[in-house]
Amino acid sequence: MSAENYADDLRATVRFALETTRAIAVCPFHSQVTIRIGDDAAESHAFERAKESRQE
């Protein structure tokens, strides 16, 4: 796997973890804008989920 593919996969994994733990949300007015919710517990949970999925 090339470094570029790894980076894209990692980016997608992290974004998925952040979205599913409600640490970030998509702006309802601009679909390309991501909003940080600011929930430290959600961000910590997302970090752990991303680490677990990278180990699989």
Contacts in CASP RR format, 6 or more apart in sequence:
PFRMAT RR
TARGET T0000
AUTHOR 0000-0000-0000
METHOD contacts of the structure
MODEL  1
MSAENYADDLRATVRFALETTRAIAVCPFHSQVTIRIGDDAAESHAFERA
KESRQE
1 9 0 8 1.000
10 54 0 8 1.000
13 50 0 8 1.000
13 53 0 8 1.000
13 54 0 8 1.000
14 46 0 8 1.000
14 50 0 8 1.000
15 24 0 8 1.000
15 34 0 8 1.000
16 50 0 8 1.000
17 46 0 8 1.000
17 47 0 8 1.000
17 49 0 8 1.000
17 50 0 8 1.000
17 53 0 8 1.000
18 24 0 8 1.000
18 42 0 8 1.000
18 43 0 8 1.000
18 46 0 8 1.000
19 25 0 8 1.000
19 26 0 8 1.000
20 46 0 8 1.000
20 49 0 8 1.000
21 42 0 8 1.000
21 43 0 8 1.000
21 45 0 8 1.000
21 46 0 8 1.000
21 49 0 8 1.000
22 37 0 8 1.000
22 39 0 8 1.000
22 42 0 8 1.000
23 36 0 8 1.000
23 37 0 8 1.000
23 38 0 8 1.000
23 39 0 8 1.000
23 42 0 8 1.000
23 43 0 8 1.000
23 45 0 8 1.000
23 46 0 8 1.000
24 34 0 8 1.000
24 35 0 8 1.000
24 36 0 8 1.000
24 37 0 8 1.000
25 34 0 8 1.000
25 35 0 8 1.000
25 37 0 8 1.000
26 33 0 8 1.000
26 34 0 8 1.000
26 35 0 8 1.000
27 33 0 8 1.000
27 34 0 8 1.000
27 35 0 8 1.000
END
